[in-house]
Amino acid sequence: MNMPNALINRAMARKTLGDHQGAMSDLQEALTLNPKNSIALYDKGLLREQLGDRTGAMENAEALVRQSPDNADALNLRGSVYAIFNDRESALKDFDRAIQLDPTHAKAYHNRGMIRIFNHQQGFGCEDLRKSAELGLEEAQRKHRYFCSF
């Protein structure tokens, strides 16, 4: 039995049920068993970001990008944390690279689009949101209607 993967699965179930502390504990245990488990690193970073632990999320994102520099999800996560810290230039670089690696990464298009809109690049931002919506991200459809329907 692959114990780290079982712990990750239980963590995601706990997260779904609202047990964020239990999910965090399971992810930490999975990383104790295998510190290079990219899924556990990603899930822990994402959970930390969602819980408002920006510094912790950045630690996990940085570790994940060091471990997997060509992983679009890792770059998107780190870009999202950069955006939270209002480091738009670094965020855009990560989103650009994530899209270069995976041209179907809807969330990276969405995130880049929002940064571009906030940088007063409405046309480029709306194009990214449109692409993200085409790739199936409902959140991008709503934001495209809000920011780009004028």
Chimera marker file (.cmm) of the C-alpha trace (Angstrom):
<marker_set name="trace">
<marker id="1" x="0.000" y="0.000" z="0.000" r="1" g="1" b="0" radius="0.5"/>
<marker id="2" x="1.250" y="3.481" z="-0.886" r="1" g="1" b="0" radius="0.5"/>
<marker id="3" x="0.807" y="5.278" z="2.435" r="1" g="1" b="0" radius="0.5"/>
<marker id="4" x="1.548" y="8.855" z="1.235" r="1" g="1" b="0" radius="0.5"/>
<marker id="5" x="-1.098" y="8.583" z="-1.506" r="1" g="1" b="0" radius="0.5"/>
<marker id="6" x="-3.627" y="7.170" z="0.958" r="1" g="1" b="0" radius="0.5"/>
<marker id="7" x="-2.933" y="10.101" z="3.260" r="1" g="1" b="0" radius="0.5"/>
<marker id="8" x="-3.342" y="12.562" z="0.389" r="1" g="1" b="0" radius="0.5"/>
<marker id="9" x="-6.679" y="10.991" z="-0.546" r="1" g="1" b="0" radius="0.5"/>
<marker id="10" x="-7.874" y="11.181" z="3.045" r="1" g="1" b="0" radius="0.5"/>
<marker id="11" x="-6.683" y="14.790" z="3.250" r="1" g="1" b="0" radius="0.5"/>
<marker id="12" x="-8.762" y="15.735" z="0.212" r="1" g="1" b="0" radius="0.5"/>
<marker id="13" x="-11.798" y="13.989" z="1.713" r="1" g="1" b="0" radius="0.5"/>
<marker id="14" x="-11.268" y="15.861" z="4.979" r="1" g="1" b="0" radius="0.5"/>
<marker id="15" x="-10.888" y="19.152" z="3.124" r="1" g="1" b="0" radius="0.5"/>
<marker id="16" x="-14.158" y="18.519" z="1.296" r="1" g="1" b="0" radius="0.5"/>
<marker id="17" x="-15.853" y="17.899" z="4.641" r="1" g="1" b="0" radius="0.5"/>
<marker id="18" x="-14.441" y="21.127" z="6.056" r="1" g="1" b="0" radius="0.5"/>
<marker id="19" x="-11.834" y="19.496" z="8.303" r="1" g="1" b="0" radius="0.5"/>
<marker id="20" x="-8.953" y="21.691" z="7.194" r="1" g="1" b="0" radius="0.5"/>
<marker id="21" x="-6.811" y="20.910" z="10.234" r="1" g="1" b="0" radius="0.5"/>
<marker id="22" x="-7.162" y="17.169" z="9.616" r="1" g="1" b="0" radius="0.5"/>
<marker id="23" x="-6.369" y="17.663" z="5.939" r="1" g="1" b="0" radius="0.5"/>
<marker id="24" x="-3.262" y="19.678" z="6.822" r="1" g="1" b="0" radius="0.5"/>
<marker id="25" x="-2.158" y="16.990" z="9.271" r="1" g="1" b="0" radius="0.5"/>
<marker id="26" x="-2.551" y="14.239" z="6.661" r="1" g="1" b="0" radius="0.5"/>
<marker id="27" x="-0.621" y="16.223" z="4.059" r="1" g="1" b="0" radius="0.5"/>
<marker id="28" x="2.182" y="16.906" z="6.529" r="1" g="1" b="0" radius="0.5"/>
<marker id="29" x="2.363" y="13.212" z="7.400" r="1" g="1" b="0" radius="0.5"/>
<marker id="30" x="2.519" y="12.323" z="3.693" r="1" g="1" b="0" radius="0.5"/>
<marker id="31" x="5.411" y="14.775" z="3.298" r="1" g="1" b="0" radius="0.5"/>
<marker id="32" x="7.156" y="13.323" z="6.353" r="1" g="1" b="0" radius="0.5"/>
<marker id="33" x="7.021" y="9.910" z="4.669" r="1" g="1" b="0" radius="0.5"/>
<marker id="34" x="8.083" y="11.327" z="1.296" r="1" g="1" b="0" radius="0.5"/>
<marker id="35" x="9.325" y="14.949" z="1.382" r="1" g="1" b="0" radius="0.5"/>
<marker id="36" x="9.465" y="15.077" z="-2.432" r="1" g="1" b="0" radius="0.5"/>
<marker id="37" x="5.845" y="14.040" z="-3.003" r="1" g="1" b="0" radius="0.5"/>
<marker id="38" x="4.796" y="16.720" z="-5.478" r="1" g="1" b="0" radius="0.5"/>
<marker id="39" x="1.078" y="16.055" z="-5.049" r="1" g="1" b="0" radius="0.5"/>
<marker id="40" x="1.281" y="16.515" z="-1.278" r="1" g="1" b="0" radius="0.5"/>
<marker id="41" x="3.403" y="19.667" z="-1.705" r="1" g="1" b="0" radius="0.5"/>
<marker id="42" x="0.934" y="21.114" z="-4.191" r="1" g="1" b="0" radius="0.5"/>
<marker id="43" x="-2.155" y="20.228" z="-2.140" r="1" g="1" b="0" radius="0.5"/>
<marker id="44" x="-0.606" y="21.599" z="1.045" r="1" g="1" b="0" radius="0.5"/>
<marker id="45" x="0.406" y="24.836" z="-0.683" r="1" g="1" b="0" radius="0.5"/>
<marker id="46" x="-3.052" y="25.224" z="-2.190" r="1" g="1" b="0" radius="0.5"/>
<marker id="47" x="-4.748" y="24.551" z="1.152" r="1" g="1" b="0" radius="0.5"/>
<marker id="48" x="-2.466" y="27.039" z="2.881" r="1" g="1" b="0" radius="0.5"/>
<marker id="49" x="-3.282" y="29.638" z="0.238" r="1" g="1" b="0" radius="0.5"/>
<marker id="50" x="-7.018" y="29.027" z="0.671" r="1" g="1" b="0" radius="0.5"/>
<marker id="51" x="-6.689" y="29.325" z="4.452" r="1" g="1" b="0" radius="0.5"/>
<marker id="52" x="-4.826" y="32.630" z="4.177" r="1" g="1" b="0" radius="0.5"/>
<marker id="53" x="-1.383" y="31.301" z="5.162" r="1" g="1" b="0" radius="0.5"/>
<marker id="54" x="0.443" y="33.237" z="2.446" r="1" g="1" b="0" radius="0.5"/>
<marker id="55" x="3.945" y="32.648" z="3.763" r="1" g="1" b="0" radius="0.5"/>
<marker id="56" x="3.351" y="28.919" z="4.154" r="1" g="1" b="0" radius="0.5"/>
<marker id="57" x="1.769" y="28.721" z="0.706" r="1" g="1" b="0" radius="0.5"/>
<marker id="58" x="4.826" y="30.422" z="-0.792" r="1" g="1" b="0" radius="0.5"/>
<marker id="59" x="7.164" y="28.007" z="1.001" r="1" g="1" b="0" radius="0.5"/>
<marker id="60" x="5.313" y="25.045" z="-0.502" r="1" g="1" b="0" radius="0.5"/>
<marker id="61" x="5.071" y="26.662" z="-3.940" r="1" g="1" b="0" radius="0.5"/>
<marker id="62" x="8.790" y="27.501" z="-3.988" r="1" g="1" b="0" radius="0.5"/>
<marker id="63" x="9.705" y="23.963" z="-2.931" r="1" g="1" b="0" radius="0.5"/>
<marker id="64" x="7.451" y="22.530" z="-5.614" r="1" g="1" b="0" radius="0.5"/>
<marker id="65" x="8.885" y="24.754" z="-8.362" r="1" g="1" b="0" radius="0.5"/>
<marker id="66" x="12.454" y="23.906" z="-7.273" r="1" g="1" b="0" radius="0.5"/>
<marker id="67" x="11.559" y="20.231" z="-7.431" r="1" g="1" b="0" radius="0.5"/>
<marker id="68" x="9.533" y="20.436" z="-10.682" r="1" g="1" b="0" radius="0.5"/>
<marker id="69" x="10.487" y="23.620" z="-12.562" r="1" g="1" b="0" radius="0.5"/>
<marker id="70" x="8.508" y="22.554" z="-15.649" r="1" g="1" b="0" radius="0.5"/>
<marker id="71" x="5.279" y="21.774" z="-13.783" r="1" g="1" b="0" radius="0.5"/>
<marker id="72" x="2.509" y="24.135" z="-14.936" r="1" g="1" b="0" radius="0.5"/>
<marker id="73" x="0.444" y="23.557" z="-11.782" r="1" g="1" b="0" radius="0.5"/>
<marker id="74" x="3.426" y="24.429" z="-9.576" r="1" g="1" b="0" radius="0.5"/>
<marker id="75" x="4.077" y="27.628" z="-11.518" r="1" g="1" b="0" radius="0.5"/>
<marker id="76" x="0.397" y="28.568" z="-11.413" r="1" g="1" b="0" radius="0.5"/>
<marker id="77" x="0.314" y="28.052" z="-7.645" r="1" g="1" b="0" radius="0.5"/>
<marker id="78" x="3.428" y="30.146" z="-7.109" r="1" g="1" b="0" radius="0.5"/>
<marker id="79" x="2.087" y="32.814" z="-9.458" r="1" g="1" b="0" radius="0.5"/>
<marker id="80" x="-1.135" y="32.920" z="-7.462" r="1" g="1" b="0" radius="0.5"/>
<marker id="81" x="0.800" y="33.468" z="-4.246" r="1" g="1" b="0" radius="0.5"/>
<marker id="82" x="2.926" y="36.174" z="-5.900" r="1" g="1" b="0" radius="0.5"/>
<marker id="83" x="-0.331" y="37.863" z="-6.930" r="1" g="1" b="0" radius="0.5"/>
<marker id="84" x="-1.574" y="37.745" z="-3.335" r="1" g="1" b="0" radius="0.5"/>
<marker id="85" x="1.645" y="39.497" z="-2.301" r="1" g="1" b="0" radius="0.5"/>
<marker id="86" x="0.956" y="42.027" z="-5.101" r="1" g="1" b="0" radius="0.5"/>
<marker id="87" x="4.118" y="41.014" z="-6.983" r="1" g="1" b="0" radius="0.5"/>
<marker id="88" x="2.382" y="41.175" z="-10.347" r="1" g="1" b="0" radius="0.5"/>
<marker id="89" x="5.553" y="41.004" z="-12.428" r="1" g="1" b="0" radius="0.5"/>
<marker id="90" x="6.639" y="37.689" z="-10.869" r="1" g="1" b="0" radius="0.5"/>
<marker id="91" x="3.072" y="36.390" z="-11.036" r="1" g="1" b="0" radius="0.5"/>
<marker id="92" x="2.851" y="37.160" z="-14.751" r="1" g="1" b="0" radius="0.5"/>
<marker id="93" x="6.157" y="35.399" z="-15.424" r="1" g="1" b="0" radius="0.5"/>
<marker id="94" x="4.889" y="32.263" z="-13.688" r="1" g="1" b="0" radius="0.5"/>
<marker id="95" x="1.518" y="32.353" z="-15.471" r="1" g="1" b="0" radius="0.5"/>
<marker id="96" x="3.242" y="32.917" z="-18.833" r="1" g="1" b="0" radius="0.5"/>
<marker id="97" x="5.524" y="29.938" z="-18.217" r="1" g="1" b="0" radius="0.5"/>
<marker id="98" x="2.624" y="27.744" z="-17.022" r="1" g="1" b="0" radius="0.5"/>
<marker id="99" x="0.697" y="28.542" z="-20.222" r="1" g="1" b="0" radius="0.5"/>
<marker id="100" x="3.789" y="27.921" z="-22.333" r="1" g="1" b="0" radius="0.5"/>
<marker id="101" x="4.152" y="24.482" z="-20.718" r="1" g="1" b="0" radius="0.5"/>
<marker id="102" x="0.420" y="23.697" z="-20.833" r="1" g="1" b="0" radius="0.5"/>
<marker id="103" x="-1.591" y="25.739" z="-23.360" r="1" g="1" b="0" radius="0.5"/>
<marker id="104" x="-4.797" y="24.226" z="-21.936" r="1" g="1" b="0" radius="0.5"/>
<marker id="105" x="-4.219" y="25.412" z="-18.346" r="1" g="1" b="0" radius="0.5"/>
<marker id="106" x="-7.506" y="27.266" z="-17.829" r="1" g="1" b="0" radius="0.5"/>
<marker id="107" x="-6.651" y="28.515" z="-14.341" r="1" g="1" b="0" radius="0.5"/>
<marker id="108" x="-3.347" y="30.037" z="-15.497" r="1" g="1" b="0" radius="0.5"/>
<marker id="109" x="-5.179" y="31.915" z="-18.282" r="1" g="1" b="0" radius="0.5"/>
<marker id="110" x="-7.747" y="33.098" z="-15.728" r="1" g="1" b="0" radius="0.5"/>
<marker id="111" x="-5.091" y="34.251" z="-13.274" r="1" g="1" b="0" radius="0.5"/>
<marker id="112" x="-3.037" y="35.990" z="-15.941" r="1" g="1" b="0" radius="0.5"/>
<marker id="113" x="-6.168" y="37.654" z="-17.273" r="1" g="1" b="0" radius="0.5"/>
<marker id="114" x="-7.043" y="39.086" z="-13.883" r="1" g="1" b="0" radius="0.5"/>
<marker id="115" x="-3.520" y="40.439" z="-13.371" r="1" g="1" b="0" radius="0.5"/>
<marker id="116" x="-3.637" y="42.028" z="-16.829" r="1" g="1" b="0" radius="0.5"/>
<marker id="117" x="-6.994" y="43.657" z="-16.098" r="1" g="1" b="0" radius="0.5"/>
<marker id="118" x="-5.641" y="45.058" z="-12.833" r="1" g="1" b="0" radius="0.5"/>
<marker id="119" x="-2.597" y="46.285" z="-14.780" r="1" g="1" b="0" radius="0.5"/>
<marker id="120" x="-4.953" y="48.251" z="-17.087" r="1" g="1" b="0" radius="0.5"/>
<marker id="121" x="-4.395" y="45.861" z="-19.998" r="1" g="1" b="0" radius="0.5"/>
<marker id="122" x="-8.113" y="45.258" z="-20.521" r="1" g="1" b="0" radius="0.5"/>
<marker id="123" x="-7.873" y="43.782" z="-24.027" r="1" g="1" b="0" radius="0.5"/>
<marker id="124" x="-5.216" y="41.222" z="-23.132" r="1" g="1" b="0" radius="0.5"/>
<marker id="125" x="-6.919" y="40.396" z="-19.846" r="1" g="1" b="0" radius="0.5"/>
<marker id="126" x="-10.295" y="39.867" z="-21.499" r="1" g="1" b="0" radius="0.5"/>
<marker id="127" x="-8.690" y="37.638" z="-24.126" r="1" g="1" b="0" radius="0.5"/>
<marker id="128" x="-7.165" y="35.476" z="-21.366" r="1" g="1" b="0" radius="0.5"/>
<marker id="129" x="-10.498" y="35.271" z="-19.552" r="1" g="1" b="0" radius="0.5"/>
<marker id="130" x="-12.224" y="34.305" z="-22.811" r="1" g="1" b="0" radius="0.5"/>
<marker id="131" x="-9.656" y="31.560" z="-23.415" r="1" g="1" b="0" radius="0.5"/>
<marker id="132" x="-10.042" y="30.308" z="-19.850" r="1" g="1" b="0" radius="0.5"/>
<marker id="133" x="-13.827" y="30.238" z="-20.259" r="1" g="1" b="0" radius="0.5"/>
<marker id="134" x="-13.461" y="28.321" z="-23.535" r="1" g="1" b="0" radius="0.5"/>
<marker id="135" x="-11.364" y="25.793" z="-21.640" r="1" g="1" b="0" radius="0.5"/>
<marker id="136" x="-14.284" y="25.306" z="-19.248" r="1" g="1" b="0" radius="0.5"/>
<marker id="137" x="-13.537" y="27.443" z="-16.205" r="1" g="1" b="0" radius="0.5"/>
<marker id="138" x="-16.936" y="28.790" z="-15.112" r="1" g="1" b="0" radius="0.5"/>
<marker id="139" x="-15.370" y="31.419" z="-12.869" r="1" g="1" b="0" radius="0.5"/>
<marker id="140" x="-13.696" y="32.886" z="-15.963" r="1" g="1" b="0" radius="0.5"/>
<marker id="141" x="-17.045" y="33.080" z="-17.769" r="1" g="1" b="0" radius="0.5"/>
<marker id="142" x="-18.528" y="35.133" z="-14.924" r="1" g="1" b="0" radius="0.5"/>
<marker id="143" x="-15.520" y="37.438" z="-14.721" r="1" g="1" b="0" radius="0.5"/>
<marker id="144" x="-15.437" y="37.880" z="-18.492" r="1" g="1" b="0" radius="0.5"/>
<marker id="145" x="-19.074" y="39.018" z="-18.416" r="1" g="1" b="0" radius="0.5"/>
<marker id="146" x="-18.302" y="41.405" z="-15.540" r="1" g="1" b="0" radius="0.5"/>
<marker id="147" x="-15.014" y="42.935" z="-16.729" r="1" g="1" b="0" radius="0.5"/>
<marker id="148" x="-15.311" y="42.630" z="-20.504" r="1" g="1" b="0" radius="0.5"/>
<marker id="149" x="-18.957" y="43.283" z="-21.411" r="1" g="1" b="0" radius="0.5"/>
<marker id="150" x="-18.934" y="46.964" z="-22.195" r="1" g="1" b="0" radius="0.5"/>
<link id1="1" id2="2" r="1" g="1" b="0" radius="0.2"/>
<link id1="2" id2="3" r="1" g="1" b="0" radius="0.2"/>
<link id1="3" id2="4" r="1" g="1" b="0" radius="0.2"/>
<link id1="4" id2="5" r="1" g="1" b="0" radius="0.2"/>
<link id1="5" id2="6" r="1" g="1" b="0" radius="0.2"/>
<link id1="6" id2="7" r="1" g="1" b="0" radius="0.2"/>
<link id1="7" id2="8" r="1" g="1" b="0" radius="0.2"/>
<link id1="8" id2="9" r="1" g="1" b="0" radius="0.2"/>
<link id1="9" id2="10" r="1" g="1" b="0" radius="0.2"/>
<link id1="10" id2="11" r="1" g="1" b="0" radius="0.2"/>
<link id1="11" id2="12" r="1" g="1" b="0" radius="0.2"/>
<link id1="12" id2="13" r="1" g="1" b="0" radius="0.2"/>
<link id1="13" id2="14" r="1" g="1" b="0" radius="0.2"/>
<link id1="14" id2="15" r="1" g="1" b="0" radius="0.2"/>
<link id1="15" id2="16" r="1" g="1" b="0" radius="0.2"/>
<link id1="16" id2="17" r="1" g="1" b="0" radius="0.2"/>
<link id1="17" id2="18" r="1" g="1" b="0" radius="0.2"/>
<link id1="18" id2="19" r="1" g="1" b="0" radius="0.2"/>
<link id1="19" id2="20" r="1" g="1" b="0" radius="0.2"/>
<link id1="20" id2="21" r="1" g="1" b="0" radius="0.2"/>
<link id1="21" id2="22" r="1" g="1" b="0" radius="0.2"/>
<link id1="22" id2="23" r="1" g="1" b="0" radius="0.2"/>
<link id1="23" id2="24" r="1" g="1" b="0" radius="0.2"/>
<link id1="24" id2="25" r="1" g="1" b="0" radius="0.2"/>
<link id1="25" id2="26" r="1" g="1" b="0" radius="0.2"/>
<link id1="26" id2="27" r="1" g="1" b="0" radius="0.2"/>
<link id1="27" id2="28" r="1" g="1" b="0" radius="0.2"/>
<link id1="28" id2="29" r="1" g="1" b="0" radius="0.2"/>
<link id1="29" id2="30" r="1" g="1" b="0" radius="0.2"/>
<link id1="30" id2="31" r="1" g="1" b="0" radius="0.2"/>
<link id1="31" id2="32" r="1" g="1" b="0" radius="0.2"/>
<link id1="32" id2="33" r="1" g="1" b="0" radius="0.2"/>
<link id1="33" id2="34" r="1" g="1" b="0" radius="0.2"/>
<link id1="34" id2="35" r="1" g="1" b="0" radius="0.2"/>
<link id1="35" id2="36" r="1" g="1" b="0" radius="0.2"/>
<link id1="36" id2="37" r="1" g="1" b="0" radius="0.2"/>
<link id1="37" id2="38" r="1" g="1" b="0" radius="0.2"/>
<link id1="38" id2="39" r="1" g="1" b="0" radius="0.2"/>
<link id1="39" id2="40" r="1" g="1" b="0" radius="0.2"/>
<link id1="40" id2="41" r="1" g="1" b="0" radius="0.2"/>
<link id1="41" id2="42" r="1" g="1" b="0" radius="0.2"/>
<link id1="42" id2="43" r="1" g="1" b="0" radius="0.2"/>
<link id1="43" id2="44" r="1" g="1" b="0" radius="0.2"/>
<link id1="44" id2="45" r="1" g="1" b="0" radius="0.2"/>
<link id1="45" id2="46" r="1" g="1" b="0" radius="0.2"/>
<link id1="46" id2="47" r="1" g="1" b="0" radius="0.2"/>
<link id1="47" id2="48" r="1" g="1" b="0" radius="0.2"/>
<link id1="48" id2="49" r="1" g="1" b="0" radius="0.2"/>
<link id1="49" id2="50" r="1" g="1" b="0" radius="0.2"/>
<link id1="50" id2="51" r="1" g="1" b="0" radius="0.2"/>
<link id1="51" id2="52" r="1" g="1" b="0" radius="0.2"/>
<link id1="52" id2="53" r="1" g="1" b="0" radius="0.2"/>
<link id1="53" id2="54" r="1" g="1" b="0" radius="0.2"/>
<link id1="54" id2="55" r="1" g="1" b="0" radius="0.2"/>
<link id1="55" id2="56" r="1" g="1" b="0" radius="0.2"/>
<link id1="56" id2="57" r="1" g="1" b="0" radius="0.2"/>
<link id1="57" id2="58" r="1" g="1" b="0" radius="0.2"/>
<link id1="58" id2="59" r="1" g="1" b="0" radius="0.2"/>
<link id1="59" id2="60" r="1" g="1" b="0" radius="0.2"/>
<link id1="60" id2="61" r="1" g="1" b="0" radius="0.2"/>
<link id1="61" id2="62" r="1" g="1" b="0" radius="0.2"/>
<link id1="62" id2="63" r="1" g="1" b="0" radius="0.2"/>
<link id1="63" id2="64" r="1" g="1" b="0" radius="0.2"/>
<link id1="64" id2="65" r="1" g="1" b="0" radius="0.2"/>
<link id1="65" id2="66" r="1" g="1" b="0" radius="0.2"/>
<link id1="66" id2="67" r="1" g="1" b="0" radius="0.2"/>
<link id1="67" id2="68" r="1" g="1" b="0" radius="0.2"/>
<link id1="68" id2="69" r="1" g="1" b="0" radius="0.2"/>
<link id1="69" id2="70" r="1" g="1" b="0" radius="0.2"/>
<link id1="70" id2="71" r="1" g="1" b="0" radius="0.2"/>
<link id1="71" id2="72" r="1" g="1" b="0" radius="0.2"/>
<link id1="72" id2="73" r="1" g="1" b="0" radius="0.2"/>
<link id1="73" id2="74" r="1" g="1" b="0" radius="0.2"/>
<link id1="74" id2="75" r="1" g="1" b="0" radius="0.2"/>
<link id1="75" id2="76" r="1" g="1" b="0" radius="0.2"/>
<link id1="76" id2="77" r="1" g="1" b="0" radius="0.2"/>
<link id1="77" id2="78" r="1" g="1" b="0" radius="0.2"/>
<link id1="78" id2="79" r="1" g="1" b="0" radius="0.2"/>
<link id1="79" id2="80" r="1" g="1" b="0" radius="0.2"/>
<link id1="80" id2="81" r="1" g="1" b="0" radius="0.2"/>
<link id1="81" id2="82" r="1" g="1" b="0" radius="0.2"/>
<link id1="82" id2="83" r="1" g="1" b="0" radius="0.2"/>
<link id1="83" id2="84" r="1" g="1" b="0" radius="0.2"/>
<link id1="84" id2="85" r="1" g="1" b="0" radius="0.2"/>
<link id1="85" id2="86" r="1" g="1" b="0" radius="0.2"/>
<link id1="86" id2="87" r="1" g="1" b="0" radius="0.2"/>
<link id1="87" id2="88" r="1" g="1" b="0" radius="0.2"/>
<link id1="88" id2="89" r="1" g="1" b="0" radius="0.2"/>
<link id1="89" id2="90" r="1" g="1" b="0" radius="0.2"/>
<link id1="90" id2="91" r="1" g="1" b="0" radius="0.2"/>
<link id1="91" id2="92" r="1" g="1" b="0" radius="0.2"/>
<link id1="92" id2="93" r="1" g="1" b="0" radius="0.2"/>
<link id1="93" id2="94" r="1" g="1" b="0" radius="0.2"/>
<link id1="94" id2="95" r="1" g="1" b="0" radius="0.2"/>
<link id1="95" id2="96" r="1" g="1" b="0" radius="0.2"/>
<link id1="96" id2="97" r="1" g="1" b="0" radius="0.2"/>
<link id1="97" id2="98" r="1" g="1" b="0" radius="0.2"/>
<link id1="98" id2="99" r="1" g="1" b="0" radius="0.2"/>
<link id1="99" id2="100" r="1" g="1" b="0" radius="0.2"/>
<link id1="100" id2="101" r="1" g="1" b="0" radius="0.2"/>
<link id1="101" id2="102" r="1" g="1" b="0" radius="0.2"/>
<link id1="102" id2="103" r="1" g="1" b="0" radius="0.2"/>
<link id1="103" id2="104" r="1" g="1" b="0" radius="0.2"/>
<link id1="104" id2="105" r="1" g="1" b="0" radius="0.2"/>
<link id1="105" id2="106" r="1" g="1" b="0" radius="0.2"/>
<link id1="106" id2="107" r="1" g="1" b="0" radius="0.2"/>
<link id1="107" id2="108" r="1" g="1" b="0" radius="0.2"/>
<link id1="108" id2="109" r="1" g="1" b="0" radius="0.2"/>
<link id1="109" id2="110" r="1" g="1" b="0" radius="0.2"/>
<link id1="110" id2="111" r="1" g="1" b="0" radius="0.2"/>
<link id1="111" id2="112" r="1" g="1" b="0" radius="0.2"/>
<link id1="112" id2="113" r="1" g="1" b="0" radius="0.2"/>
<link id1="113" id2="114" r="1" g="1" b="0" radius="0.2"/>
<link id1="114" id2="115" r="1" g="1" b="0" radius="0.2"/>
<link id1="115" id2="116" r="1" g="1" b="0" radius="0.2"/>
<link id1="116" id2="117" r="1" g="1" b="0" radius="0.2"/>
<link id1="117" id2="118" r="1" g="1" b="0" radius="0.2"/>
<link id1="118" id2="119" r="1" g="1" b="0" radius="0.2"/>
<link id1="119" id2="120" r="1" g="1" b="0" radius="0.2"/>
<link id1="120" id2="121" r="1" g="1" b="0" radius="0.2"/>
<link id1="121" id2="122" r="1" g="1" b="0" radius="0.2"/>
<link id1="122" id2="123" r="1" g="1" b="0" radius="0.2"/>
<link id1="123" id2="124" r="1" g="1" b="0" radius="0.2"/>
<link id1="124" id2="125" r="1" g="1" b="0" radius="0.2"/>
<link id1="125" id2="126" r="1" g="1" b="0" radius="0.2"/>
<link id1="126" id2="127" r="1" g="1" b="0" radius="0.2"/>
<link id1="127" id2="128" r="1" g="1" b="0" radius="0.2"/>
<link id1="128" id2="129" r="1" g="1" b="0" radius="0.2"/>
<link id1="129" id2="130" r="1" g="1" b="0" radius="0.2"/>
<link id1="130" id2="131" r="1" g="1" b="0" radius="0.2"/>
<link id1="131" id2="132" r="1" g="1" b="0" radius="0.2"/>
<link id1="132" id2="133" r="1" g="1" b="0" radius="0.2"/>
<link id1="133" id2="134" r="1" g="1" b="0" radius="0.2"/>
<link id1="134" id2="135" r="1" g="1" b="0" radius="0.2"/>
<link id1="135" id2="136" r="1" g="1" b="0" radius="0.2"/>
<link id1="136" id2="137" r="1" g="1" b="0" radius="0.2"/>
<link id1="137" id2="138" r="1" g="1" b="0" radius="0.2"/>
<link id1="138" id2="139" r="1" g="1" b="0" radius="0.2"/>
<link id1="139" id2="140" r="1" g="1" b="0" radius="0.2"/>
<link id1="140" id2="141" r="1" g="1" b="0" radius="0.2"/>
<link id1="141" id2="142" r="1" g="1" b="0" radius="0.2"/>
<link id1="142" id2="143" r="1" g="1" b="0" radius="0.2"/>
<link id1="143" id2="144" r="1" g="1" b="0" radius="0.2"/>
<link id1="144" id2="145" r="1" g="1" b="0" radius="0.2"/>
<link id1="145" id2="146" r="1" g="1" b="0" radius="0.2"/>
<link id1="146" id2="147" r="1" g="1" b="0" radius="0.2"/>
<link id1="147" id2="148" r="1" g="1" b="0" radius="0.2"/>
<link id1="148" id2="149" r="1" g="1" b="0" radius="0.2"/>
<link id1="149" id2="150" r="1" g="1" b="0" radius="0.2"/>
</marker_set>
